[in-house]
Amino acid sequence: MKFIFLILVILSTNSISAQNLLKERIWKISDRKRSIFFDKGVFHSDLNSSNQMLQGVRNSYVSARGYERVVFDFGSKNPPKVYGYISEDNKVYIDFFNTVLEKAIEPVRGVKYVKGINFYNIDTDGLSAEISFKSKVSVDIFYLNNPGRIVIDIKK
């Protein structure tokens, strides 16, 4: 009897805490800044690119602009295909397809909103990044070509 009760508790706990991404807003990122900031949702690009290498991450904050900018620099003309999620727990998760991280990336410095960026090699062809923030923020995400970059603008 205790075993059945334990299984029911485990099953109901997982279903309660699971996120339903079908209820989230999903948008395709573009190749230009739109100045539309989101605080939750799913984003993606449908870029088809060859194998990529993340060369670096840089950031800046200019008070006149009112937002912090984080840029992921890649070693080719176009950025990789991405899929990401803006969560309500002050984090953005991004998967970079056909991308590797072959060297250590310098941590971002002098930041206003970003608390940290962690990288995880998913497999030989995938890289995942987790950006955590100091407080609740909104983001605008887009990409640029020549060279390939993914840009994230962050504001309160």
Order of alpha helices (4+ residues) and beta strands (2+ residues): alpha-beta-beta-beta-beta-beta-beta-beta-beta-beta-beta-beta
